[in-house]
Amino acid sequence: MIRFHYNLAPNPTKVALCLEEMGLAYEPMPVDTRKGEQHSPEFLKINPNAKVPAIVDGDQVVFDSNAILLYLAEKTGQFLPPAGGRGPMLSWLMFVATGIGPYSGQAVHFTRFAPEPKEYAVNRYVFEARRHWGILDARLADRRFMLGDDYGIVDMAVWGWSRLVPFVLGDDAFATLPNVKRHLDEINARPAAARALALKERHAFKAEMDEAAKLAMFPHLAQKTA
Ligand SMILES: N[C@@H](CCC(=O)N[C@@H](CS)C(=O)NCC(=O)O)C(=O)O
């Protein structure tokens, strides 16, 4: 059975959706990143980058959410695009992996957690996050899903983060991203999405973002500055 190392953050949640959509049997293995469990020697053998998600599938260990989506799609032959769609699939998957995820994550970090002065960093990351979400919105303006009529792993990758758009960009963000909202609502209505989100009932993760949690998640804070 696949062991799924996760918490409730966007990148693991897209993998939970994928596992549920594919009907794969998996054992959820909580990693409480606010308690620093991502730095345990056991977990570092699975993901030397000390982040979730990661999966162990027999002798295959896969970390990084978008790599896992692609691995599972290739393993099962499910949720891949029809012939001719491989190029766009790879492009949009990497767009989420290298743009949507990192810029959205850093926008949250600088807006909510960084100390002052932070105006330059907030401006840069919120601007870039908005710009990336705008590109996705335009992509979805004349397509039901990211690659056309068929739902696939790129949609799952987008959903992991689109659930968090108001948290990333502000409560009114969907007013200017109507197609992203429509896409989010359609995926939210899928039974697999409800099952993926029900993972939150399985384990009580640490809720407090106290100093110990910040040190576990932002290890540069332990560095001495000159
Ligand atoms: N590129 C990685 C990013 C993984 C990542 O940043 N995971 C976050 C949760 S969404 C995490 O583990 N944070 C804990 C930490 O940074 O210590 C992926 O897509 O899986």
The ligand as a Tripos MOL2 file, in Angstrom:
@<TRIPOS>MOLECULE
LIG
   20    19     1     0     0
SMALL
NO_CHARGES

@<TRIPOS>ATOM
      1 N1          7.9270   21.9000   -4.0710 N.3       1 LIG1
      2 C1          7.3900   21.1800   -2.9540 C.3       1 LIG1
      3 C2          7.0630   22.1610   -1.8410 C.3       1 LIG1
      4 C3          6.6540   21.4230   -0.5880 C.3       1 LIG1
      5 C4          6.3150   22.3720    0.5390 C.2       1 LIG1
      6 O1          6.7030   23.5370    0.5560 O.2       1 LIG1
      7 N2          5.5800   21.8180    1.4930 N.am      1 LIG1
      8 C5          5.1530   22.5740    2.6440 C.3       1 LIG1
      9 C6          3.6760   22.3150    2.8790 C.3       1 LIG1
     10 S1          2.7130   22.9180    1.4840 S.3       1 LIG1
     11 C7          5.9490   22.1170    3.8570 C.2       1 LIG1
     12 O2          6.2900   20.9630    3.9910 O.2       1 LIG1
     13 N3          6.2510   23.0520    4.7600 N.am      1 LIG1
     14 C8          6.9510   22.7510    5.9810 C.3       1 LIG1
     15 C9          8.2930   23.4050    6.0350 C.2       1 LIG1
     16 O3          8.6350   24.1590    5.1080 O.co2     1 LIG1
     17 O4          9.0040   23.1810    7.0170 O.co2     1 LIG1
     18 C10         6.1250   20.4230   -3.3950 C.2       1 LIG1
     19 O5          5.4500   20.8530   -4.3360 O.co2     1 LIG1
     20 O6          5.8310   19.3800   -2.8020 O.co2     1 LIG1
@<TRIPOS>BOND
     1     1     2 1
     2     2     3 1
     3     2    18 1
     4     3     4 1
     5     4     5 1
     6     5     6 2
     7     5     7 1
     8     7     8 1
     9     8     9 1
    10     8    11 1
    11     9    10 1
    12    11    12 2
    13    11    13 1
    14    13    14 1
    15    14    15 1
    16    15    16 2
    17    15    17 1
    18    18    19 2
    19    18    20 1
@<TRIPOS>SUBSTRUCTURE
     1 LIG1         1 GROUP 0 **** ****
